[in-house]
Amino acid sequence: MTLLIFGSVAVGAMLVTYTLEERSHWFVLGFAVASAAAAAYGYAIAAWPFAGIETVWSAVALLRWRRRVNAAATERVG
């Protein structure tokens, strides 16, 4: 039961942070963390395709977060 709750919270957090991504780069980072948590859930329940896709989503979100942070830093300097 605890594992099911963990997975539900992870996927719910993905939905919320994805919806709020335009407000702040912190929500993009939150999406990356939530995706990593969903991937961990997928590995824990042996749902390998789900876990693999969530791992990729997490990596892509981390790259998007880094780009947004760098762009914001460039805007402040320039």
N, C-alpha and C positions, 0 to 999 in steps of 0.2 A: 504494500500500500504506500509506503514512504517513497519508493521509487516512482510510482505513478504520480504522486503529488509533485515530486521534483521535476519530472518531465513536463507536467502540465504548467508548472510555474515558469520553466525555461521557455517553453513555446509561447506562453502568454506574454512574457517579457519581450520576446522577439517581436511580437505583434505591436506592443505598445511603443517600444523604442523605434521600430521601423516607421510607425506613423508619425513620430515626433522628430525624425532625423533632420528636417529642414530648420528646426528651431536652434539647434546647437550641435557642434561636432561631438559633444559628449554623448548624445543619443546614438551617434554612429558607433562610438566605442561601446556603449551599452548593448547595441545590437550584436557587435562582435562577441562580447562576453556571453550574452544570452545564447547565441548560436553555438558557442563552444560548450556551454552547459547542455544544450539540446543534443549535441554530438556525443557528449559523455553519456547522456541518457540512452542514446541509440546504441552505443557500444555496450552499455550495461545490460540492455535487453536483447542483445545480439541481432539488432536490426541494422545490418551492415550497410545496405544502400542508404538508408536514412542517415546513419552516422557519418558516412563518407560525404554526402551532400552537405550536411551541416558543418562539417570540418572545412569544406571549401568555402561555404558562405562566411564562416568566421574569418578565414584568411582574406577573402575579398573585402569584407567590411573593415578589417584592420588596415588594409592598403588605402581604402577610401578615407578612413579616419586620418591616416598620416598625411594624405594629400590635402585634406581640408585644413589640418593644423598648419602645414607648411604654407598653404595659400594665405591663411589668416596672418601668419607671421610676416609674409612678404608684403601684404597690404599695410601692416603697421609700420614697417621699415621704409617702404617705398613711398 
